[in-house]
Amino acid sequence: MLNHQHNDNHHTAMPALPAKQRGGKRAGQRRYYWGVLLPAIAAQARLGGRAYAAEAWHELFKRRFLGWASHGVEVAGSPRRKTIRQVRSTTELGVRQMAHYLFQVQNCAAQELGVAVPVGEVTVS
């Protein structure tokens, strides 16, 4: 069964790669994630007997494997900066980080959700 525990310190962010290193390999990883892996999970996996769309699985996996980021923002009329928390985004990941994320999602899908995971582009050459 899927573990729903939340831990803000669960994940330490890996530094992002420079944009020039995020070329076609990362695009291929995103195509695999959105075009193959998430649709397979959405088609096969159930939580509490309920099916979920690919977008809902994406939100779950981001929270579980990427965690949260906190940062300060200025709010008009407020004397102090306010701290907000946001779920980290896969768009911030470089090639290696995305490969690691895909590996985590594949393992969760196969081991915890019983999904027959399609093989795809997750490695970095």
Secondary structure as a PSIPRED ss2 file (coil, helix, strand):
# PSIPRED VFORMAT (PSIPRED V4.0)

   1 M C   1.000  0.000  0.000
   2 L C   1.000  0.000  0.000
   3 N C   1.000  0.000  0.000
   4 H C   1.000  0.000  0.000
   5 Q C   1.000  0.000  0.000
   6 H C   1.000  0.000  0.000
   7 N C   1.000  0.000  0.000
   8 D C   1.000  0.000  0.000
   9 N C   1.000  0.000  0.000
  10 H C   1.000  0.000  0.000
  11 H C   1.000  0.000  0.000
  12 T C   1.000  0.000  0.000
  13 A C   1.000  0.000  0.000
  14 M C   1.000  0.000  0.000
  15 P C   1.000  0.000  0.000
  16 A C   1.000  0.000  0.000
  17 L C   1.000  0.000  0.000
  18 P C   1.000  0.000  0.000
  19 A H   0.000  1.000  0.000
  20 K H   0.000  1.000  0.000
  21 Q H   0.000  1.000  0.000
  22 R C   1.000  0.000  0.000
  23 G C   1.000  0.000  0.000
  24 G H   0.000  1.000  0.000
  25 K H   0.000  1.000  0.000
  26 R H   0.000  1.000  0.000
  27 A H   0.000  1.000  0.000
  28 G H   0.000  1.000  0.000
  29 Q H   0.000  1.000  0.000
  30 R H   0.000  1.000  0.000
  31 R H   0.000  1.000  0.000
  32 Y H   0.000  1.000  0.000
  33 Y H   0.000  1.000  0.000
  34 W H   0.000  1.000  0.000
  35 G H   0.000  1.000  0.000
  36 V H   0.000  1.000  0.000
  37 L H   0.000  1.000  0.000
  38 L H   0.000  1.000  0.000
  39 P H   0.000  1.000  0.000
  40 A H   0.000  1.000  0.000
  41 I H   0.000  1.000  0.000
  42 A H   0.000  1.000  0.000
  43 A H   0.000  1.000  0.000
  44 Q H   0.000  1.000  0.000
  45 A C   1.000  0.000  0.000
  46 R C   1.000  0.000  0.000
  47 L E   0.000  0.000  1.000
  48 G C   1.000  0.000  0.000
  49 G C   1.000  0.000  0.000
  50 R E   0.000  0.000  1.000
  51 A C   1.000  0.000  0.000
  52 Y C   1.000  0.000  0.000
  53 A C   1.000  0.000  0.000
  54 A H   0.000  1.000  0.000
  55 E H   0.000  1.000  0.000
  56 A H   0.000  1.000  0.000
  57 W H   0.000  1.000  0.000
  58 H H   0.000  1.000  0.000
  59 E H   0.000  1.000  0.000
  60 L H   0.000  1.000  0.000
  61 F H   0.000  1.000  0.000
  62 K H   0.000  1.000  0.000
  63 R H   0.000  1.000  0.000
  64 R H   0.000  1.000  0.000
  65 F H   0.000  1.000  0.000
  66 L H   0.000  1.000  0.000
  67 G C   1.000  0.000  0.000
  68 W E   0.000  0.000  1.000
  69 A E   0.000  0.000  1.000
  70 S E   0.000  0.000  1.000
  71 H E   0.000  0.000  1.000
  72 G E   0.000  0.000  1.000
  73 V E   0.000  0.000  1.000
  74 E C   1.000  0.000  0.000
  75 V C   1.000  0.000  0.000
  76 A C   1.000  0.000  0.000
  77 G C   1.000  0.000  0.000
  78 S C   1.000  0.000  0.000
  79 P C   1.000  0.000  0.000
  80 R C   1.000  0.000  0.000
  81 R C   1.000  0.000  0.000
  82 K E   0.000  0.000  1.000
  83 T E   0.000  0.000  1.000
  84 I E   0.000  0.000  1.000
  85 R E   0.000  0.000  1.000
  86 Q E   0.000  0.000  1.000
  87 V E   0.000  0.000  1.000
  88 R C   1.000  0.000  0.000
  89 S C   1.000  0.000  0.000
  90 T H   0.000  1.000  0.000
  91 T H   0.000  1.000  0.000
  92 E H   0.000  1.000  0.000
  93 L C   1.000  0.000  0.000
  94 G C   1.000  0.000  0.000
  95 V H   0.000  1.000  0.000
  96 R H   0.000  1.000  0.000
  97 Q H   0.000  1.000  0.000
  98 M H   0.000  1.000  0.000
  99 A H   0.000  1.000  0.000
 100 H H   0.000  1.000  0.000
 101 Y H   0.000  1.000  0.000
 102 L H   0.000  1.000  0.000
 103 F H   0.000  1.000  0.000
 104 Q H   0.000  1.000  0.000
 105 V H   0.000  1.000  0.000
 106 Q H   0.000  1.000  0.000
 107 N H   0.000  1.000  0.000
 108 C H   0.000  1.000  0.000
 109 A H   0.000  1.000  0.000
 110 A H   0.000  1.000  0.000
 111 Q H   0.000  1.000  0.000
 112 E H   0.000  1.000  0.000
 113 L C   1.000  0.000  0.000
 114 G C   1.000  0.000  0.000
 115 V C   1.000  0.000  0.000
 116 A C   1.000  0.000  0.000
 117 V C   1.000  0.000  0.000
 118 P C   1.000  0.000  0.000
 119 V C   1.000  0.000  0.000
 120 G C   1.000  0.000  0.000
 121 E C   1.000  0.000  0.000
 122 V C   1.000  0.000  0.000
 123 T C   1.000  0.000  0.000
 124 V C   1.000  0.000  0.000
 125 S C   1.000  0.000  0.000
